[in-house]
Amino acid sequence: MDESSPTPAPDGRTAHERPGVYATPGAGFERDTRYLTTRITADGRDGWPVEAGRYRLVVSRACPWASRAIVVRRVLGLEDALSMGVCGPTHDERSWTFDLDPGGVDPVLGVERLRDAYLARDPQYTRGITVPAIVDVPTGAVVTNDFAQITLDLSTQWTTHHRPGAPDLYPEALRGEIDELGDEIYRDVNNGVYRCGFAGSQETYDRAFTRLFDALDRLEARLTRRRYLVGDTITEADVRLFTTLVRFDAVYHGHFKCNRHRLTEMPALWAYARDLFQTPGFGDTVDLVDIKRHYYEVHRDINPSGIVPRGPELRGWRTPHGREALGGRPFGDGTPPGPVRDGERVPAGHGAG
């Protein structure tokens, strides 16, 4: 998913016909949530059974929604079962491109644009060309871009292909609490920053700003007394919050005007975010250069010059966090993932510090 699919403007055009335009004057931001909701499951109930090597996860490291899938895939050790294609950090109205690959062509799918895989699924497809998307390699067609369900299914449907020692990111006994908290995080934080950044009026911005920081205050209080959001290990809820927090000071504070406080000024959240960043599978998937380029270069209606700021200083992500004193075990009875695979490392100089 990305912000290339907001509600159509009054003239009926979506962002695919309005390059660089994401805010509608006088209106609040409403995300287009009409996803392809077919699922890849162990029993193949929707016609798409889990099969090692059959599917390709297409992402951009710039996108917070895609970053969830990158983290979960790595933590669960699904690299051999589910290949990954990485789009570049910028796109135009026609969709994400594979400009990081030789010749600008995905080496597995053989296409230049993710749009081609959506049109292979539906030649009349008119909705958002979003990441993450899982593509059926034999047909070249997108199976699903339902970002929230994708990571849950990686945890619950792909278990046969999990690495030895993979943690349970969605434990059955905690699913109700994870889902409830996840809904709040999505509504007021993950999507809340976009409601601020793409607000078309002072009133809608003020309302979104208040909801965002009220939610962050609640999370700050919650994380003051516990290491992780639910239970004593990392779960899906932590993945969902992390991908927004790691972008907060780099882009949301300035670019999206989410500027009551920086993340570094919220003690528990800042320590929590550093704890996760330093956990294998989290920080080693983060490309801060791509993140900044995407937001500042693509959103030309709120940053017409396309200038990418040099700051802020990001080396603090590697500093001690002290969260071990709260107890908890990151992977429970499991183990950390091994080193990042060749070909999947974040480029040198694109991380933090």
N, C-alpha and C positions, 0 to 999 in steps of 0.2 A: 504494500500500500504506500502511497505517497500523496502529497498535496496537489497532484495534477488532476484531481477530479472533484472540485468543489461544486456546489449547486450552480446550475446554469444562471447566467446573467439575465436581466430583463429582456434582452433581445433573443433569448433562447440558446445562446452559444455557451458551450462549456469551455473549460481550459484548453481542450484539444483544438478549439478554433480561436482561442484568445491567448496566444503565446505570452508567457510572463505575467498573466493577470490572475490573481487569486482572491482579491478582496472586491466585494460588491458594495459600492457607495450606499450608505444608509442602512445596510443590513449586517446581520451577524453571520459568521461563518458556519455553514452546515455541511458536514462531510457527506459525500456520496458513499453510501454503504451498501450499494447493490452489487454484492460480490458473486462470484461463481462458487456456489456452496457445495458442489459435489465433493465427496470425501474419498480419500484413499485409506482403506481400512483392511484389517486382517482378513475379514470374511468377504471383502469385495462387494458389499451390499449395494453400492452405487455404480457398480460396474468397473471399479478401479481397485483391484486387489494390491496389497503391499507386495512388491517384488523387488529384490535387490537388483540394481542396475537399470531398472526400467524408466525411472523418473529423474528429472533434473530440477533442482531447486535454483531458481533465478532470483538474485538479490542485487542490491546496491548497498555498499557499506555506509553510504550517506544517509540512508533511510532508517528511521528508528523502528518502524514496523518490520522491515526486513531484518534488522539487526537482531530482533528477538529470535527469528528462525536460525540465524547464523550461530548464535550462542547455544541454543538448545541442540542443534545438530552436532556441534563440537563437544559439548558436555556429555551427550549421550553416546558419542563415538559412532555416528552414522556415516562417516566419510566414505567408507567402502560401499555402502548400500545406496546412498543418495548423493549423486554428484552435485556440484555447485557451480553455476555460472555467475560471474560478477560483472554487472554493468558499471559504467563510469558514473561519476558523481553528478553530471549535468544531463539534462534532456531538453528537448523542445516539445512543441505541442503534439508531435507524432509519437512520442514515447521514449522510453529508456533505450540506450544503445550499448553495444558491446565494444566500445571504443578502447577498452583496456586490452583486448585480445589482438593478436597479430592480424592485420588486414581489417580490423574492426568487425570480425565475424566470430560468433561463438563456435568453438571447435567441435562441440557435440551436436548442437542444433543446426548449425550451418546457416544462421540468420544474422543480419546486422541489427535488427530492432526487435525488441520484445513484442511489439505490436504484431509481428508476423505470426507468433504463436497464438495470440488471441484470435486473430482472423482465421487461423487454422481450426480453431474450436467453433467459431461462429463468424462467417464472412460478413455478417451484418452487425457485428459487435460495435456498440456505441458507448459503452460505459468506460470507466477509467482503466487505462493501461498501467497497472500498478504492480509493485513488488512488495512482498515476496509473491512469487507465483511458482507453482509446481507444474512442470511440463511433462507430458507423456512423450518420451523420446521417439518411439516408433512412428507415431503420427505427427509429432511436432506441435501438438495442440495443448493449450493450457487445460489442466484438470481443475485447479482451484487457485483462487487468490484470496481466500477467506483467512486473513492473517491470524486472527484469534484462534480459529479452529486448527490451523496448520500445526502450531506448536503443541497443542493438546494431543493431536493425533500422533505426532512424532514421539510423544511420551507414552501413549497408551496403545497405539496400533502397530508401532514398529518395534516392539519389544524383542522380537526374535533376532533383530539385527543390532541391538544395543551392544556396546562393548562390555566385556567383563568388568564389573565394578561400577557400572553406570548408576548414578543416583536416581531416585524416584522423585522427579520434579513435580509430580501431581499425585501425591499419595491419596488413596481413596478416602481415608478417614478425615482428611483435611480439605477435601474438595469444596465443600460448602463455603468454608471460610475463605479459601483461595478465590473462589468465583465471586463472592460478595465484595471482597477487597479489590479484586481485579476490575470489577465493573466500576467501582469508585475511582480507581487510579486512571482507567481509560477516560471516563467522563470528565473528570476535573483536572487531571494532570497531563496524561498523554495527549489527549485532544484539547485540553484546556489551554496549552501554550499556543496551539493553532488558532483557537478562538480569540486569543489576544492579538496574535500577529496578523490575522486576516480580518479583524473587525473593520466594519465599514462605517462605524459611527462611534462617537465618544461614549454613548450610552452602552452599546454592546461591548465595547472594550472594557469599560469600568466594571460591568457585570462579570465578564470573563476573568478579569484580573482578580477580583475579590474571591471568586470561586476557586481559582488556582491557588492563591496563597492561603486561603482557609484550609484547603486540602493539604498543602504542604505543611502547615502548622500542625494539623492532626497527625501526619506521618512523622514529623519531627518528634512529637510527644511520644508516639508509639515506639519509635526506634531509640529513644533515650533509655528505655528500660529492657530492650530485647535486641538481639543481634540481627535477627531476620524477621521478615514480616509475619510469617505464619509458621508455628512450630520452631524447632531448633536447628533446621537445616535450610539450605537454599531450595526454594520452590519456584513454580511458574510466576507467582506474584512478584518475587524479587527480580526476575528477568524483565517483567513488564515495566517495573519502575526504573530499573537501571538504565534502560536505553534512552529515557528522557533525561535523567539526571546527568548522564555523561555528556549530553549536548547543552546543558543549561547555560553555563557561563560562556561557552564558545559561541552560541548562536541565539538562544532564546532570551537571555537577559537583555541584549542590545537589539538584535534584529527584530525580535518579536515583542519588544517593550515589556518584558516580564521582569521589571527592574525594582521591585520593592527590596529584594535582597539577592545577592549572588548566592550560588550554592555554597561557596566557601564561607559565607556568613551564617549558615544554618548548621550548627555544630554536629548534631546527630546525623543529619542527612549527608553532610560532607564526609564524615568519618565512615558511615555506612557505604557510601558510593565508592570511597577509596578501598574499603575492605573487599567489595565485589570486584573492582577494577583489578586488584592484585591477585584475585582468584583465577587460576587457569580456566580458560574458556570465556572469560569476560573481557578484560582489558586487552588481551592479545587478539581480539577480533575488531578493535576499535580503530578506525582511520579518521583522525581528527582533521586532516587536510581535506579529505573528500567531504566530510561533514560540512566544513565551513564553505568550501567551494559550492556545494549544492545550494545551500540556503541563500547565500549572498549573490550568486551568479544567476540562479534560476528565477528568483522572485523579483522581477524587474519592476513590478508596480510599487513595491515598498522599498526597493533599493535600485533606483533607475540607473545608477552608474555601474552597477555590477562589481564595484570595488569590494575586495575581500579584506577585512581588517587584519592587521598583523597580530594583534593581541586576541585574547588575554594570555597571560603567562599560564602555561598548563603543566609545568613540571611538578606541581604539588601532588599530582595523582600518585606518585611513587613514595610519598612520605608515610611514616608510620601512622596507623589509624587507631590502635589500642582497643579495637573491638573484641579481641580475644577475651578480655576481662568479663564480657557478658555471657561467656559460655557458647554453647552451640558448636556444631561440627558442619562445615560447609557441605560435605557430600554424605553425611550420615554414615551408614555402614559401607558406603562405596568408596571410590578412590578418585583422585583428580584425573582429568584427561591427560594424555601424553603430549609431547611437543606438537606444535602446529605442523600440519602436513606441508611438504614441499609444494609450491604452487599456490598455497592458500595463505601465506604469511602477509601481514600488512606491510607495505613497502617501508623500507628504512626511512626514518625521518617523519613518518606520518602518524606515529603514536604520541604518547605523552612522556616527554623526558627521554 
